[in-house]
């Protein structure tokens, strides 16, 4: 009899946008990138089907802000095993990029730093151009992505970031993100940092769900956008006025699909230049 936990329905949801050829991309599963305290952490790498290893490709890392132990306990699988991350990885690959999903251990902040360091040191064997790496994050994963943007991430200079319907930074006296981190248990390693800590030349795409049901999440986005404009950051903002949280998985509409196309076009433009 199997004792594996039953998977939550959320883990079975795919992105509501599909492209011909998604199922034909090449995937290298479970490549070890970090070992710590008995944990062996692995990543999955999604390559375009026509990938030529002699020509390094740009890559996008799908950042995780939670421990996989919690995900397995509550949802029944790791994040990289969820259909949402699998379909985003395939969408990246069919768009001509290398998509990277990965496991996390007890310290997701240290894990993303370690992953980027591994990509830098092994770019040649992976077929990755380490000067053209971007990040994508959503929801409670966004604070970890924002933090790594402010870091010297393993020698990788990140070229761009997509931040979808996520908790951002606590600016000024705000404690919205800190409280949400405590309640939802995502990491918030950038606590205390501000707009001024972000790299001024790294393009950001911020995607907002106008009907997001998470209390005050959109308030953190709105404050971040206002601060980013004052700081003249290279920032693009897309608002889906009728959508709720995780609309790329739950709001099956042409507007949702058009925004997903915008996300992929943003990544292609900034990583392939």
C-alpha positions in Angstrom: 0.0 0.0 0.0 1.3 3.5 -1.0 1.9 5.9 1.9 2.6 8.9 -0.4 0.5 12.0 0.6 -2.5 12.8 -1.6 -1.8 15.7 -3.9 -3.8 18.8 -3.4 -5.9 19.8 -6.5 -3.9 23.1 -6.7 -0.7 21.1 -7.6 -2.5 19.6 -10.6 -3.4 23.0 -12.2 -1.5 23.9 -15.4 -1.0 27.3 -16.8 -4.1 28.3 -18.8 -1.9 29.2 -21.8 -0.4 26.4 -24.0 1.9 26.5 -27.0 2.5 23.9 -29.7 5.6 21.9 -28.9 5.5 22.3 -25.1 5.5 18.5 -24.6 8.4 18.0 -26.9 11.0 20.1 -25.0 13.9 18.3 -23.5 14.0 17.9 -19.7 17.0 16.9 -17.5 15.5 15.8 -14.2 17.0 15.8 -10.7 20.4 17.3 -11.4 22.1 17.9 -8.0 23.0 21.5 -7.3 23.5 21.6 -3.5 24.0 19.3 -0.6 23.6 20.5 3.0 22.9 19.0 6.4 21.9 15.7 4.8 19.7 17.3 2.1 20.6 16.6 -1.5 18.8 19.3 -3.5 18.1 18.9 -7.2 16.9 20.9 -10.1 15.0 20.2 -13.4 16.3 21.9 -16.5 13.9 22.5 -19.5 15.6 22.9 -22.9 14.2 24.0 -26.2 13.7 21.0 -28.4 16.1 22.5 -31.0 18.7 23.4 -28.3 22.3 23.4 -29.6 24.6 22.8 -26.6 27.4 24.5 -28.6 25.5 27.8 -28.4 24.7 28.8 -24.8 21.1 29.8 -24.1 19.7 32.4 -21.7 17.9 30.9 -18.7 15.0 31.8 -16.4 15.0 30.5 -12.8 11.6 29.9 -11.2 12.3 31.1 -7.6 10.9 29.3 -4.6 10.3 31.0 -1.3 9.1 28.1 0.8 10.6 25.0 2.2 9.6 21.9 0.1 9.1 20.0 3.4 6.1 22.3 4.1 4.9 21.9 0.5 5.0 18.1 0.7 3.2 18.1 4.0 0.4 20.5 3.0 0.1 19.9 -0.8 1.5 16.4 -1.3 4.5 17.2 -3.5 7.5 19.5 -4.0 7.1 22.8 -5.9 9.0 21.6 -9.0 6.7 18.6 -9.2 3.6 20.8 -9.4 1.9 21.1 -12.8 2.1 24.9 -12.6 5.9 24.9 -12.4 6.2 22.1 -15.0 4.1 24.0 -17.5 5.9 27.3 -16.9 9.2 25.5 -17.4 7.9 24.1 -20.7 6.6 27.5 -21.8 10.0 29.0 -21.1 11.7 26.3 -23.2 9.3 26.5 -26.1 10.0 30.2 -26.1 13.7 29.6 -26.7 14.9 29.9 -23.1 16.2 27.4 -20.6 13.7 27.0 -17.7 15.0 25.9 -14.3 12.9 24.6 -11.4 14.4 23.3 -8.2 14.0 21.7 -4.8 14.4 23.7 -1.6 15.6 22.6 1.9 15.3 24.3 5.2 16.7 27.6 4.0 15.2 28.7 0.6 17.2 31.9 0.7 20.5 30.0 0.9 19.2 27.6 -1.7 18.5 30.2 -4.4 22.0 31.7 -3.7 23.5 28.2 -4.0 21.6 27.5 -7.2 22.8 30.6 -8.9 26.3 29.9 -7.8 26.0 26.4 -9.3 24.7 27.8 -12.6 27.6 30.2 -12.8 30.2 27.5 -12.1 28.6 24.9 -14.4 27.2 27.1 -17.2 29.3 25.4 -19.9 28.1 21.8 -19.2 24.5 23.0 -18.8 24.5 25.0 -22.0 23.6 28.2 -20.2 24.8 31.7 -20.8 25.5 32.9 -17.3 25.4 36.5 -18.3 21.8 36.1 -19.4 19.9 34.7 -16.4 16.6 36.1 -15.2 14.2 35.1 -12.4 10.4 34.6 -12.3 8.4 34.4 -9.0 4.8 34.6 -7.9 2.8 35.0 -4.7 4.8 34.2 -1.5 7.9 33.4 -3.6 8.4 37.0 -4.6 10.1 38.2 -1.4 12.9 35.7 -2.0 13.3 36.8 -5.6 13.4 40.5 -4.5 16.1 39.7 -2.0 18.3 37.8 -4.5 18.0 40.8 -6.8 19.7 42.9 -4.1 22.5 40.3 -3.6 25.7 39.5 -5.4 24.0 36.2 -6.4 26.9 33.8 -6.7 28.5 36.1 -9.2 25.5 36.1 -11.5 24.3 39.5 -12.6 20.6 38.9 -13.1 19.3 40.5 -16.3 15.6 40.8 -15.4 12.8 39.7 -13.1 9.1 38.9 -13.4 7.2 39.3 -10.2 3.6 38.0 -10.4 0.8 38.8 -7.8 3.3 38.7 -5.0 4.0 40.3 -1.6 6.7 42.8 -2.3 8.9 44.9 0.2 7.8 46.4 3.5 8.5 50.1 2.7 8.6 52.8 5.3 6.8 51.7 8.5 4.8 48.9 6.8 4.8 45.4 8.3 2.4 43.8 5.8 4.9 41.4 4.3 6.5 40.6 7.6 3.1 39.6 9.0 2.2 37.6 5.9 5.5 35.8 6.1 4.7 34.8 9.6 1.2 33.6 8.7 1.9 31.8 5.4 5.5 30.8 6.2 7.3 32.1 3.2 10.8 33.4 3.7 11.4 37.2 3.8 15.2 37.6 3.7 14.9 41.1 2.4 13.2 42.5 5.5 14.5 46.0 6.1 15.6 46.5 2.5 14.1 49.2 0.3 13.8 50.3 -3.3 17.3 51.8 -3.1 18.8 48.4 -2.6 17.5 47.1 -5.9 19.9 47.2 -9.0 18.8 50.4 -10.8 19.3 48.9 -14.3 17.6 45.5 -14.0 14.2 45.5 -15.8 11.2 44.4 -13.7 7.8 43.2 -14.9 5.2 43.4 -12.1 1.9 41.6 -12.6 -1.0 42.6 -10.4 -4.3 40.7 -9.9 -6.9 43.4 -9.4 -9.2 41.2 -7.3 -6.5 39.5 -5.3 -8.1 38.0 -2.2 -5.0 38.0 0.0 -5.4 40.8 2.5 -3.3 43.9 1.7 -1.1 42.1 -0.9 -2.0 44.6 -3.6 -1.2 47.4 -1.2 2.4 46.1 -1.1 2.4 46.1 -4.9 1.0 49.6 -5.2 3.5 51.0 -2.7 6.4 49.3 -4.5 5.3 50.6 -7.9 5.0 54.1 -6.6 8.4 53.9 -5.0 9.9 52.3 -8.1 8.6 55.2 -10.3 10.0 57.8 -7.9 13.3 55.9 -8.1 13.0 55.8 -11.9 13.4 52.0 -12.1 13.1 50.3 -15.5 9.7 48.8 -14.5 6.7 47.5 -16.5 3.4 47.1 -14.7 0.5 44.9 -15.9 -2.8 44.9 -14.1 -5.4 42.2 -14.6 -8.4 44.1 -13.1 -10.9 41.2 -12.9 -8.6 38.4 -11.8 -7.9 36.9 -8.5 -4.7 35.4 -7.1 -2.9 32.8 -9.3 -5.0 33.8 -12.3 -2.4 32.1 -14.6 -3.8 28.8 -13.2 -7.4 29.7 -12.4 -8.7 32.5 -14.7 -9.1 30.8 -18.1 -9.6 33.8 -20.3 -8.1 35.5 -23.3 -6.9 38.4 -21.0 -5.0 35.9 -18.8 -3.4 34.3 -21.8 -2.4 37.7 -23.2 -0.7 38.6 -20.0 1.1 35.2 -20.0 2.3 36.0 -23.5 3.5 39.4 -22.3 5.5 37.7 -19.5 7.2 35.4 -22.0 7.8 38.2 -24.5 9.4 40.3 -21.6 11.7 37.4 -20.7 12.7 36.8 -24.4 13.4 40.4 -25.0 15.6 41.1 -22.0 17.4 37.7 -22.0 17.9 37.3 -25.7 19.2 40.8 -26.4 
